[in-house]
Amino acid sequence: MNVPKSVVVAVDGTSGSGKSSTCRAVADRVGLRYLDTGAQYRAMTWWMLAAGVDVHDPAAVAARAGEPVLVSGTDPLGPTITVDGRDVSVEIRSDEVNGAVSPVSTVPEVRSRLVALQRELVGAGGIVVEGRDIGSVVWPEAEVKIYLTADPAARAARRALENDTSDVAATQESLLARDKIDSGRAVAPLTMADGAVHIDSTDLTLDEVVELVVGLVMERE
């Protein structure tokens, strides 16, 4: 596909709406890099927990936010995340990290550090970036902005399947709690960026969502 190598595709949205699968597939289809900013926040959270930092103490988290060295691989077929040289791709998906990532992510010093890293990775473009504040804060000038959502029941069913659990109700409760934190935080809250296209994936297959996003990217030729 003849996609401009400088294009930036910003995909924001709620947890469980299919951002990761969509972004990786789109990046692979159109020959772009891929960045999962959520993995960076999870990696920061994993480091805080491993270092014995009280993740519910914003001052303690802020004081050490500059210490870990985070490196994100941008291959859509095999994205990686390392902390101080250690691959933590598996560890950052643990229940412990799941329960701690929201309070760590709300700390302004953490967001400032990671937004700077994200902007450095976006660089000259040629990338699909997923997160919650990409189109609104990290890269407002993105040529393509998507806001991807789904209803809570659909999101919970998908996430429960991913996590190999049958407790969909508890999963939905967790997702809604995360939504409340993400949307209500003082710094870079989850919101639909100006100029973003809203895609509701509730009744769409992954392939259908990918086709919609690829179509929007191709319109920017």
C-alpha positions as CSV (number, residue, x, y, z in Angstrom):
1,M,0.0,0.0,0.0
2,N,1.2,3.5,-0.8
3,V,1.0,5.1,2.6
4,P,3.0,8.2,3.4
5,K,5.9,7.1,5.6
6,S,5.4,10.2,7.8
7,V,1.8,9.5,8.7
8,V,0.9,9.2,12.4
9,V,-2.2,7.2,13.3
10,A,-3.4,8.0,16.8
11,V,-5.9,5.5,18.3
12,D,-7.4,6.3,21.7
13,G,-10.2,4.6,23.6
14,T,-11.4,2.6,26.5
15,S,-9.9,-0.6,27.9
16,G,-11.2,-3.8,26.1
17,S,-12.4,-2.0,23.0
18,G,-9.9,-3.8,20.7
19,K,-7.2,-1.1,20.4
20,S,-4.1,-3.4,20.5
21,S,-5.4,-6.0,18.1
22,T,-6.6,-3.3,15.7
23,C,-3.5,-1.1,15.8
24,R,-1.1,-4.1,15.3
25,A,-3.1,-5.3,12.4
26,V,-3.4,-1.9,10.8
27,A,0.3,-1.2,11.2
28,D,1.2,-4.5,9.6
29,R,-1.2,-4.0,6.8
30,V,0.0,-0.6,5.8
31,G,3.7,-1.0,6.7
32,L,4.0,1.2,9.7
33,R,5.6,0.9,13.1
34,Y,3.4,0.3,16.2
35,L,3.6,1.7,19.7
36,D,1.6,0.5,22.7
37,T,1.8,3.4,25.2
38,G,-0.3,1.4,27.7
39,A,2.6,-1.1,27.9
40,Q,4.9,1.7,28.9
41,Y,2.6,2.7,31.8
42,R,2.4,-1.0,32.8
43,A,6.2,-1.3,32.6
44,M,6.6,1.8,34.9
45,T,4.1,0.2,37.3
46,W,6.0,-3.1,37.3
47,W,9.2,-1.3,38.1
48,M,7.6,0.6,41.0
49,L,6.2,-2.6,42.5
50,A,9.6,-4.4,42.0
51,A,11.4,-1.5,43.7
52,G,9.0,-1.6,46.7
53,V,7.5,1.8,46.0
54,D,4.1,2.5,47.5
55,V,2.1,2.9,44.2
56,H,-0.7,4.7,46.2
57,D,1.7,7.4,47.3
58,P,1.9,9.9,44.5
59,A,4.9,11.6,46.0
60,A,6.8,8.4,46.3
61,V,6.0,7.4,42.7
62,A,6.9,10.9,41.4
63,A,10.2,10.8,43.2
64,R,11.4,7.7,41.3
65,A,9.6,8.1,38.0
66,G,12.9,9.2,36.3
67,E,14.8,6.1,37.3
68,P,13.8,3.1,35.1
69,V,15.1,2.8,31.5
70,L,12.2,1.9,29.3
71,V,12.6,0.7,25.7
72,S,9.7,-0.1,23.4
73,G,10.1,-2.2,20.3
74,T,7.8,-1.1,17.5
75,D,7.5,-4.2,15.3
76,P,3.7,-4.7,15.0
77,L,4.2,-8.5,14.7
78,G,6.4,-8.7,17.8
79,P,6.2,-5.6,19.9
80,T,8.5,-5.6,23.0
81,I,9.0,-3.6,26.2
82,T,12.1,-3.8,28.3
83,V,12.9,-2.2,31.7
84,D,16.6,-1.7,32.5
85,G,17.3,-4.2,29.8
86,R,14.9,-6.9,31.0
87,D,12.0,-8.0,28.8
88,V,8.9,-7.6,30.9
89,S,6.2,-8.3,28.2
90,V,4.7,-11.1,30.3
91,E,5.1,-9.6,33.7
92,I,3.3,-6.3,32.9
93,R,0.1,-8.3,32.3
94,S,-0.1,-9.7,35.8
95,D,-3.0,-9.1,38.2
96,E,-0.7,-7.2,40.5
97,V,0.2,-4.7,37.7
98,N,-3.4,-4.6,36.6
99,G,-4.4,-3.4,40.0
100,A,-1.7,-0.8,40.3
101,V,-1.4,0.7,36.9
102,S,-4.2,3.3,37.3
103,P,-2.8,5.1,40.4
104,V,0.7,5.1,38.9
105,S,-0.6,6.5,35.6
106,T,-2.3,9.4,37.2
107,V,0.9,10.8,38.7
108,P,1.9,13.9,36.6
109,E,5.6,13.1,36.7
110,V,5.0,9.7,35.3
111,R,2.9,11.0,32.5
112,S,5.4,13.8,31.7
113,R,8.2,11.3,31.5
114,L,6.4,8.8,29.3
115,V,4.8,11.4,27.0
116,A,8.3,12.8,26.3
117,L,9.4,9.2,25.5
118,Q,6.4,8.6,23.3
119,R,7.0,11.8,21.3
120,E,10.6,10.8,20.8
121,L,9.4,7.4,19.4
122,V,6.8,9.0,17.1
123,G,9.6,11.2,15.8
124,A,9.3,11.6,12.0
125,G,6.1,9.5,11.9
126,G,5.4,6.3,10.1
127,I,3.6,4.8,13.2
128,V,0.3,3.7,14.7
129,V,0.1,4.7,18.3
130,E,-2.5,3.4,20.8
131,G,-3.4,4.8,24.2
132,R,-5.8,7.1,25.9
133,D,-4.3,10.6,25.2
134,I,-2.5,10.2,21.9
135,G,-4.7,12.4,19.8
136,S,-5.4,14.9,22.6
137,V,-2.0,15.3,24.2
138,V,0.9,13.2,22.8
139,W,0.5,14.0,19.1
140,P,-2.5,16.3,18.4
141,E,-1.2,16.9,14.9
142,A,-1.7,13.2,13.9
143,E,-3.1,12.9,10.4
144,V,-5.5,10.1,11.5
145,K,-7.2,10.1,14.8
146,I,-9.5,7.3,16.0
147,Y,-11.6,7.0,19.2
148,L,-12.4,3.3,19.6
149,T,-15.0,2.2,22.1
150,A,-17.5,-0.7,22.7
151,D,-20.2,-1.2,25.2
152,P,-19.1,-2.4,28.7
153,A,-20.6,-5.9,28.3
154,A,-18.8,-6.5,25.0
155,R,-15.5,-5.2,26.4
156,A,-15.8,-7.3,29.5
157,A,-16.5,-10.5,27.5
158,R,-13.5,-9.8,25.3
159,R,-11.2,-9.1,28.2
160,A,-12.4,-12.1,30.2
161,L,-11.6,-14.3,27.1
162,E,-8.1,-12.8,26.8
163,N,-7.5,-13.4,30.5
164,D,-8.9,-16.9,30.5
165,T,-11.5,-16.2,33.2
166,S,-15.2,-16.9,33.3
167,D,-16.0,-14.0,35.7
168,V,-17.3,-11.5,33.2
169,A,-19.1,-9.5,35.8
170,A,-16.0,-8.9,37.8
171,T,-14.1,-8.0,34.7
172,Q,-16.7,-5.5,33.7
173,E,-16.6,-3.9,37.1
174,S,-12.8,-3.6,36.8
175,L,-13.1,-2.0,33.4
176,L,-15.7,0.5,34.5
177,A,-13.5,1.4,37.5
178,R,-10.6,2.0,35.1
179,D,-12.8,4.1,32.9
180,K,-13.7,6.3,35.8
181,I,-10.1,6.9,36.8
182,D,-8.9,7.5,33.2
183,S,-11.7,9.9,32.4
184,G,-11.6,11.7,35.8
185,R,-7.8,12.3,36.3
186,A,-6.6,15.8,36.3
187,V,-3.7,15.3,33.8
188,A,-4.5,14.1,30.3
189,P,-7.9,12.4,30.9
190,L,-9.3,10.0,28.5
191,T,-11.3,12.0,26.0
192,M,-12.1,12.0,22.2
193,A,-9.6,14.3,20.5
194,D,-10.7,17.1,18.2
195,G,-11.0,15.7,14.7
196,A,-11.1,12.1,15.8
197,V,-13.4,9.5,14.1
198,H,-15.4,7.6,16.7
199,I,-15.7,3.8,16.0
200,D,-17.9,1.7,18.1
201,S,-16.7,-1.9,17.8
202,T,-19.5,-3.5,19.8
203,D,-21.1,-5.2,16.8
204,L,-18.1,-5.3,14.6
205,T,-15.5,-8.0,14.0
206,L,-11.8,-7.2,14.4
207,D,-11.4,-7.5,10.6
208,E,-14.2,-5.0,10.1
209,V,-12.7,-2.5,12.5
210,V,-9.3,-2.9,10.8
211,E,-10.8,-2.3,7.4
212,L,-12.4,0.9,8.6
213,V,-9.1,2.2,10.1
214,V,-7.1,1.2,7.0
215,G,-9.6,3.0,4.9
216,L,-9.1,6.2,6.9
217,V,-5.3,5.9,6.6
218,M,-5.5,5.4,2.9
219,E,-7.6,8.5,2.5
220,R,-4.6,10.5,3.7
221,E,-2.5,9.5,0.6
